[in-house]
Amino acid sequence: KAVEPTACDLLQTRLDIWADLNAITLLIYLIGIILLSLLAGLVPAVLLSHYHPLDVVKGTFRRKTKAVYLRALYVVQSGLTVAMLTCTLYLSAQIYRILREPLGYTYGHVLDYPAMTVGSSEKIRLFRDEARKKPFVKNVCLTAGTPVNRGNNNTTQLYDSNGIPQNVSFQVFRTDSVFLDIFHIQVFDDRKLPRKWGNMYFSESTFDSLQLDYARTAELRNEYGRQYAVGGRYADIKFGSILLPQSPTMISVEHPDKVRPWNVLVETIEGDQAAYKRELDALFSEVVEGIPFESKWYADEMTEVYKDLLHMRTTIVAFTCAALLISLLGLTAMSIYFISQRKRDMAIRKVFGSSAGMERARLLRFSLLSLLAGMLLAVPLAWFGVRQIDGILHYSPMAMWGVFGVAFLLVALISLGSVCLISWGAVRENPVNHIKTE
C-alpha cells in the first residue's frame, strides 16, 4: 500500500489495493502463497524422503547436503543476481549515454510557445516585440520547427559530384537569424549571399552524402532544375531523438517578418525561471486574447522525447531492486544455514589448533568460490540480456564487462559481508558446546 502511488506512476494505470480487495482476490493471494510454500518445501522434502539410514549414521548425507546441494543453490542464486544486476546497470549506462549524447547544438533557458494555435502572424510579432522589452529576456525567435520537433521534412533528388541524382532527405528549419544564437549553431564560412528572402545553410553531411567539395559548391541542383544557393555550412545537429535515423539538415534563415512561425522561442537569463514563465505566459495570453495554449521549457520537451525510455528504465530498476533484495536475502539465508552446518566441523578443527580467523577464512573461501562459479553462469545470461537491450534501444552498444564487473563486486561485497557478520559469533563459540553432543 505504501508504494501504491509509485506503482501507479510506473505502470501508467490506476491502482487501488483496498478497493480491489474482495473474496476473489483474497482467494488468489492465499492460493499463490500456498503454491509458493509447497514449491519451496518440495526440494528438501524430496531429499529427506529418499535418505538411507546408513548414510545418516556415517555422515555421508550431511556432507552431501553441505557440499553439493548448498553450493548448487548458492551458485545459481548468485549467478542470477549478477546477471540481473548487470542488465540493469547496462541499461542505465546506455540511457546515461543517450541523454548526454552531443546534439551538435546547445541551449539555455528557452521557453517554447506554439504559434500555430494563434492564427495571426501580427499577434505573434506583437508578442515578440513586447517580450523583448522584458529585462530578463535575451532573445526571441520566430521559427517554423525546432530540433526537438524535427522541423519539416523535404525529400528530393540532388545531383552528386558525378552528375547522378541522389535521394536526400532534409529536415528543414525556416527561421530567423536568432535561431542560430539561441541554439549556438556556428556557421562555417558564412558567404552572406545578397538574397532577398534569406540564406540557406546546409549541414556538413549534405556534402558528404553527395561527395561534393564544399569549397567548390556554390549551389545544389535537384532533378527539376531548382537551385539551392549554398550560404554556408554548419556541423551536423541531432533532431528529435538520437535513436531515430538522422539525415542532413537545412536552416533557411529569413527576414523575421517573412517567417511563418510554428513556434516562438523565448530565451531568458538565469534567475527565477518559474516567475519568468508566469510573466511571459500572462503576456502571451493577453496578446492572443485568451486562446488556449501550452508553453514548455525546451529542456522539458527534450525529456518528453525520451519519456518512454526513462519510464522503461525506472520500471526495470524498480523491479530489479525488489528482485535483488529478495535474492540477497536468499544468499544471506543460505549463509546462515551453511554456517550453522559447519559449527561441528569448526569445533573439531579448533580443538586441534585452528583459530577464529582461520575458520572465518574457510567460510569466506567457500562463498567466494561459489560466487566465482556463479559468475560462469552469469556471463551467458548477462550477454543474452544485454543483446536484448541493444535490440530495443538501437543505439551503439558498449562493452558489458565494466558493468558486469561492478555487478559482481556489489554481489560479492554484500554476500561476503553477510558471511563475515553472521560468522562473527559462530567462530568464537566454545568448541565444547558442539562436540559434547556427539
N, C-alpha and C positions, 0 to 999 in steps of 0.2 A: 504494500500500500504506500510505503514511503517513497518508492521510486516510480510510482504511477505517473506523475506529471512528466518525468524524463522519458519514460517508455512511450507515452503518447506523442511526444515530440519526435522521438527516434523513428517510430513506426508510422508517423503521419496519420494517426487514426485516434478515435475517441475510445478510451478505456475507462471502465467504472467497475472496480472489483466488487464492491459491496452490492451495487445494483445487479450485477450479473451473477451474484451468489444465490443459487437455488438448489433444490434437491438433486437435479441432474448434474450440475457442475460439481457439487459435493461428492456425488457418487463417482464421477470421473476421477476426481482427486484421490479418493480412497482406493479405487481400483489401481490407479497408477502407482500409489505408494506401496500397495500390496505386491504388485508385479515386480517393482524395483527391489523390494525386500526379498522376495523369493529368488530373483535373479542373483542378488548379491550373496545369498546364502547357498546357492546351488553348487558352486565350485568347492567350497570347503566341505559341504555335506557329501559330495561325491567322493572327495579324497578320504574323508573319515570312514565312510561306509565300505571302502574297499581295502582297509588296512588289514595286515596279518598280525595276529598277536605276537608272533615270534619277532617280527620287525620292531615292535614297540619295546620288547624286552631287551633286544640287542642295541637299541638306539638308532637303528637304520632309518626308521620312519622320521625321527626327529631331524636327523642330518639331511634327509631328502627334502623335507619341507623347508628347512633353512637354506639349503644350498641351491635348490632347483626352483621351486615354486615362488619363493620370495624374490629371488633375483629376477626371474622372468617377469613378475609383476612390476618390479622396480624399473626394469629396462623399458618395458612397454610404456609405463606411466611417464617416465622422464623423456622418452623419445617423442611421444605425442605432445608433451608440453613444450619441448624445444621447437618442434616443427610448427606448432600453432603460434607460438610467440614470434618465430622467425617471419611467418607470413604477415602478421600484424605489423611488425616493425618495418618490413619491406614496403608494405602498402603506405604506411605513414611517411617513410622516407621518400617514396615516389611522389606522393602528394605534396610534400615539402618542396621537392624539386620543381614540380609543375607550377606551384603558386609563386615560386621565385625565379622562374624562367625569364630571362631578359626579353622584354617585349619590343625592343627597338625604340621605345619611347618611354618617357616618364611623365608624371603628373603630380600636382599638389592637391590642394583642396578645391575640387571642381564640382560645381553643382549643375545638374543636367535638367533642363526644362523641355517638355515635349511641345515643340512649336506647332506640330501638325494638328493638334487638337483645337487650336485657336481659330484658324481660318482667315486670319487677316495679317498680311505682312506688315502693314502700317503699325498695328498694335505691337507686334514683336519688335519692330525697330524702336518704338517708343519705350518699351521696357528696356531695351539695350541702352538707350540714351540715359534713362533715369537710373538704371543700375550702375552705370559708370560714375555717377555722381556720389555714390556711397563711398565713404572713406576706406572701407575695408575691402573694396573690390579692386582687383588688379587688372583683370581682362574680361571682356565679354565677347563671345564668338558666336556667329550665326553659321550653322553648318548643316549640310544635308548628309548626315551619317557621322558616326564616331567609330573609333576602332572596336569598341566593345559590341556595338550593334552591327558591325561589319559593313556599313555603308550600303552601296548599291553595286550589284554585280553587272559587269559588262563583258561578255564573252565575244571575241571577234577573232578574225584571222589576220595576222600581221606578217609581212614579208621578212624572212630572216636574211642573214648575210649572203645566202646563195640565191635569193630571189624566190624562195619557195614559201608559200603561205603556211603559217603555223597557227594552231589554235592557242590563244592566250586568254585566260580568264582573269580579268581585272576586278579588284574591289575598288570602287571609285568613291572618293570623298570630295564633294563640291562644297567649298567653304571659303572663308576669307583668310587673310594672312595671319590673323590672331591664332588660328588653329595651330600653326607651326610653333608659336610661342608657348601656348598652353601645354602642348604635349612635347615640347623641347625636341622637335624634329629638325635636325640640321640638314639643310640643303647644300650639297656639294656643287660647286661651280654653278651658282645661280646665274643664268645667262641674261636674266632681266629683259626678256623679249618685250618689245613695244606692242603688246596685244591689247586691244580694246577690252576684251572680255576676260583677260587674266592670263595666267601662265599655268602650264601643265607640268607637274613634276612626277617623275617615274621612279619606282624603287629599283635598286640595282639588279634584282633578279629578272627584271624585264629584259635587260640587255643580255644577261647571261643565258636566258631561255632561248633567245633569238640569235645567240652567238654574234652579237653586234658589238663593235668597238664604240663605246660611248663618245669618245673624243671626236669620232668621225660621223656621228649620227646626229643630224640636225632635226630629223623628223622621222616618225613612224608612219607607214602606209598600210592600209588594210586592202582587202580584195576588192572593195567597192570604190577605191580611189580616194577615200578620205585620208587626210593627212593630219597627224598629231605633232605639232611643233614641240620639241623637247626643250623645256625651260630649265631643266636641271635634274639632278638625281639625288636620292637620299638612301640611307641604309634601310633594308627591309624592316617592316614593322609587323608584329603579330596582330591579327584581328580576330575577334571572338575568342573562343577557347583555343589554346595552343594544341589541344588534342584533335582539333579539326584540320583537314587538309588546308595548307596555306598556299597562296598564289601571289603573283605580283600585285602591287597596289599603285594607284594613281591618285595624286592630290591635285585637284583643279582649283587653284587659288583665283577667286574672282573678286570683283568690287563688292564691298559689303552690302550695298543697296541692290545688287543684282542677284544675290543668293536667295534661293527659295528654301528657307531652312526647314529641317525636320527637328532640329534641336537648337536650344540656346544654352551655351556653356558659360557659366559664370565662375571665374577663378577668384578665390578670396585669399586674404593674408592669414597668417597664423593668428589664433585668438579663440574667442568663444564661437565655435562653429555652429552650435545649436541656435544661438542668438542671431547669427548672420543668416541662417536658413529661415528662421521665422520672419525676419525683416524682409528678405527677398521674396519669400512666399506671399507675404502681405502685399508687396508691391506688384507682383505678378498677377495676383487675384484682382487687384484694383484695376490694372491695365486691361486685363481680358474680361473684365466685368462679370466676375463670378463664375466663369465657365470652369467645371471641374477639371483638375489637373493633379498630377503627382510628380513632385520633384525628387530627385535622388542624387546622393553623392556618387560621383563616378567610381570611387573605391567600392561602394556597396554594390554597384552594378557589376563590377568585376567579380565580386564574391558570389553574386547570383548566378553567374555563368558556370561556376563550379559547385553550385548548390548540391546537385545530386552526388557529386564526387565526395564532397565534405560530409554529406549525410551518410553515405556508404561507409566512410572511414569511421565516423562516430559510432555507427551501429556495430561495425565489426569490432572496434576497440571495446565497446561496452560488453558485448557477448564474450569477447576473448578474456576480458578481466574477470568476468564471472566464472568462465570455464577454467581460467588459470588459478583462481582462488580454490576451486574445487580440486583441481589437480594437485596443487601444492599441499592442500590438506591431506590428500591421499598419500603423497610422498611422506609427509610428517607422520601419518598414522602407521605407515609401513616401517618407518624408522623406529617408532615406539615398539612395535611388535618385534622387530628384528633385535633390538637391544634387550628386550625382556627375554627373548630366547637365548641370548648369548650370556646371560648373567652367570649360569652354572659354569660355562667354559672359562669365563673371565676369572671366576673364583678359583678354579683349579690352577690356572696359569699364575695367578697372584701368589698362591701358596708356594709355587716353585720359583718365585723371584720376580715376576712381571710387575711393572709399575702402572699407575693410573694413566700416565702419558702414553705408555706403550699400548695399553688397551684402547685408549681413545684413537690412537693412530690406526689400529687394526680396524676399528669401526669405520673410520673415515676412508680407509683404503677400500673397504668393501663398497661403500657408497660411491666413491669416485670411479671405481672400475665399472660399476653398474651404470653410472652416468655416461662413461665413455662408450659402453656397449649400446646404450640408448641413443647416443649420437649417431651411430651407424644406422639405426632405424630411422632417425630423424632426417638424415640427409635426403633420401629419395622422397619422403613425404614433403619436406620443405621445398625441394626442387619442383615437385608437381604443383604445389600450391602457388609458388612464385610464377610459374609459367601461366597458370590460370589468371593471376592478377595482371600479368603483362598482356594477356589476350583481352582483358576487359578494358584496360587503360589505353592501349595502342600508343604507348609512349616509349621512348628509348629506354631499354632495360638497363639495369645496373647490376653489378656483381652482388650476389646474395651473401657471399661469405662473410662480409663485415657484419651484417645484421645477424647472420647465423651465429657468429662468434659471440656477439653481445647477448643473444638469447640464451646460448649455452652457459655463459658466465653467470647470467642472472639466475637461471635454474640451479646451477651448481652452488652458487653462494647461498641461496635460500635452503637448498637441500642439505648441504654440508653444515650450514649454520644450525639447522634444526637438529642434526645428529649431534653436533657439539653440545648444544644446550641440553638435549634430552639425556645424553650420556654423562653429563657433568656429575650427577649424583650416583649413577649406576657404577661408574668405575671407581668410586670411593667407598662403596659399601664394604662391610666386613665380609670376607670370603666365607667365614664360618657359617653365616646366615644361610648360604645356599648349599654348602657341602654337607651340613649336618642332616639334611632331609634325604640324602641319597642312601 
